[in-house]
Amino acid sequence: MTAAPAAPDALTADQPPELTRDVVGLAALFLVSGTTHLVKPEVFEPLIPRALTTPRGLVHASGVAELVCGMGLLNPRTRRVAGWASAALLLAVFPGNVQMSVNHGRRAARRQDATSRATFAATLARLPVQVPLIRSALRAAGRF
């Protein structure tokens, strides 16, 4: 008994997942963020838990990981692996995003000014955005 032929648009193991707009957007986000991690690491250092003794090195490493994921998402030959790596990276940095919100919440409570409150609100609003970003990464991996 032979298997039924695949639909013309079916994804096979040797075909890269399609480069969709959301995957391009995720790649662009990684490329900008990764560059920022390398150029202005001091912005991200407060997000590193104090127990980890090399914040600058961790910021640089995460920046390089973002650049590699971003470039990998754009290349058809590496898109699937980069999609899985991107989803893992987004999960790994989520605690840092939570820490950013905590830090800005404390600053807003201390300063009691509109700018600090707005920044805190923006960091809170950013947290659920991780879900569609992870979904885009999984789409690049061929999961969706």
N, C-alpha and C positions, 0 to 999 in steps of 0.2 A: 504494500500500500504506500503510495507516495503522498507527500504533504501537499496541501493546496498551495498554489502560487501566492506569493505575497502581493498585497495590494500595491499599485504603482507608487503610492506615496508612503508606504510603510517604511519605518526606520529599521535598517538592518545593522548588524554588528560592525560592518565595515563602512557604513555611511556615517558621517558626522551629523550630530543633531543640527537642525536649522539654526542659522544666526538670526534670531528675532530681535526686534527693537528693544525689548526689555533686557536681553542678554547684552546687546551693545551698550545699553545704559549702565548695566552692572559693571561691564568692563571699563567704561569711562569713569565711573565712580571709583573703582579700584585704582585706576591709573592716577587720578587726581589725588586721592587719599594717600596712596603709597608714596607719591612724590612729596606730599606735605609731610608725611612721617619722616622722610629723609632730610628735607630742607629745614623744617621747624619742629624738631623732635620735642622741644620743651613744651609744646602745646599738649602733647599726649602723655608726658611723663607722670603728671598727677593721677592718671588713670591706672597706673601700675601699682598693684598692692605693695605695701611697704615691706612685706616679708620677702619679696623678690628683690634681690640686692643689685640688679643691673638694669634699672629702668631704661636707660638710653639704649643699651644693647637690645632689649626687648622691643622697644619702639622701632629701632632700625630693622630688626628681624621681621616684625609684622609689616613694615613698609615694603620690604623686599617681597614678602609673601603676597601682598596685595598687587604689586607690580607684576609678579610672575602669573598670578591668577588672571589679572586683567589682560595681559598679552595672550595667555593660554586660551582664554575664552574667544578671542578673535581669530585664532588659528584653527581651521577645520580639523587638522590632524591631532590637536591637543584639547579640543573643546570639551570632549566627554570627561577626561581626567580633570581638566581645569574646573569643570562644573562641580564635580564631587569635592575637589579641593576648596573651591569657593564657598560651598555650603558649609564645609567643616570650619573654614576660617571665620565665616560670619557667626557661627555658633561659638567659636572660641573667643571672639572679641566682644560678644554680648555682655559679659560681666563688666568689661571696661565701659561700655555704653551706660550700663546701670550706674556704675561708679561716677561717671560724668554727671548724670542726673542728680545723684546724691550730693556731689560737690556743689553743683549750681543751686540746688535747693537750700543748702546751708548758707551759701553766699547771699541768696535772695532773702533768707530769714534775717541775716545780719544787717544787710544794707537797707532793706525795705524800700527799694527804688523800683521804678517801672522797668528799667532796662534789665536788672537782675531777675525780676519776676518773669519777664518775657523770655529771657534766655533759658531759665529753668523750664518754663512751659514748652519751649522748643525742644529741649532735650527729652522731656517726657513724651512729646508727640512723636519723636524720632524712634522710640523703642519699638512700637508695633510695626514700623516700616521694615524691620528685620524679616518679618514673615514673607512679604512679597519678594524681598531680595533673595531669601533662601529658595523660594519657589522658582525664581529666575535661574538661580544657580543649578537647581535640580533639572530645570528644563534644558539647560546647556549640557547636563550630564545624560540627557536622553530619558530622564525619568518621567517627564510629563509630555 
